[in-house]
Amino acid sequence: MENETLEKAFQFAKERHGDQMYGKFPYTYHLLDVLDKVIEMGMPIEYQTVALLHDTLETKTTWIELKDNFGKFVAGCVYFLTKDKGQSYESYIKEIKNFPDARAIKICDLLCNLKESYKMEDCEIKFKLIKKYEKALFTLASGE
């Protein structure tokens, strides 16, 4: 990576996700996929940083650590991208609509998840995930 902030974010996320897997790949595969989508969409460096860190609050990372290392904007976006335990997925997606910065990253995340879903061999899980991600994308992209 060319940018110091992105390199720092990547190393931070890599450390925090540890041995976590994304299917049969290390979790960093997914983070880099989302980063590529964010770059492809022409989003600035702050959004690229969020792309790499978007799931870190699901690890033992705290909001304060994110804020201290990457600033309030990045920490805030990651916070809004993190689903609360006990919260329904539909409620979570609807909440993200209210935060345009987080919404942009979530759309990229969902596009990456949808792409990976099509590669799954288990048809039952595949179609369940495709439906879930398509519905979420529609919700975020529509005025509903």
N, C-alpha and C positions, 0 to 999 in steps of 0.2 A: 504494500500500500504506500502511496506517495505522501499522504497527509499524516502528520504526527498525531493529531487528534483521533483519526480513524484507526491508526495503528494501536494507540493506547486503548481505545474502545474495544477493538478486536481482542487484544490480549486480556483485557479485563473480563470480557464476556467468555472467552475461552477458559479462563481460570474458574469463573463462577459456574459455568455449565459442566465443567470437569468431564467425567466419563459419560455424560448424558448423550443419548443417541436420537437421531431423527431418522426413523426407519432403520436402515442398515448403515447409515452414515453417522459420523460424529456430528453433534449438534451445530457446529460451526458451518457445516454445509448449508443448513437452512438460513443461518444468519447472513452468510455471504450471498445466498440466493436473493434474500429480501434486499440486501444492499444493492445488488445488481439492478433490481427492479426500480429502486428509488433513484439510482443514478440514471437509468434509462428514461425515467420520467422527468429528469432534469431538475430534481430537487437539490437544494443547497446542502452544504456540509453538515449543518445542524441536524437535518433530517437523515442524512446518511449515518450520522453518529447514533441517532435513535434506532435506526434499522438494525445496527449491530447489537444494541443493548435492549431491544424491545421486550425480551423475555427474562431479563435478569432479576426482576423483582419476584419471579417465580422460584428463584434460588434463595440462598441465605443473604442476598444483598438487600440493603436498606435504601430508602429514598434519600436519606442524608448522605450515604456514601456516593450515590449517583450525583447528587447536587454538588458535593464537595469536589468530585473528580471531573464532572462534565457540565456543571452549571444548572440553573433553575429550568431553563427551557427544555433541555434534554430530560432531566429528572421528571419534570411535569408531564411530558409526553409519555414517557415510559410508565409513569403512574397511571395515566388514563388508559393505557393499553393493557393494563394488568387486570384480569377478571378477579373480582372478590370471591373468596370461597363462599359457597352457598348461593351465589348469584346465578340466575339462569343465564344461559348463553344468549338468548334473545334480548334480555334486559341489558346485558353487557354491550351487545352490538348497538342497541338503540341509544345507549348512553354515549358511546363514542361519536355518534352523529353530532353531538353538541360541541365537540372539540375538533375543529377542522384540521389542526396540525396532526393530532393523533389519528384522526380519520384517514388522512392521506397515507400514513404509514400502514394502518390496518388494511387498507385496500391492497397495498403491495404485498403484505403478509398473506392475505387471503388468496391473491392470485398465485402466489408461490405454493401455498397449501393445496389449492385446487389442481395445479399442474402436477404435483406429486401424487395426488389422489388418483389421477387417471392411470398412473403407473402401477397401482396396486393389483395384486393377483386375486385376492379374496373379493369376489364380486359383491357380496352382501355389504361388506365394510366400505368398499370402493364407492358404491352408489349412495350409501348413507352419507359418507363424507362429501361427495360431490354435491348432493342436495343441500347439505348444511352450509357449505362454503358459497354455493351459488345464491342461496337465500340471504346470507349475510352480505354478500356483495350487492345484491339488489337493494337491500335495506339501506346500506351506506350510500349507494349511488342515487337512490330515489328520494323524493320529498316525503315519503310515507313514514 
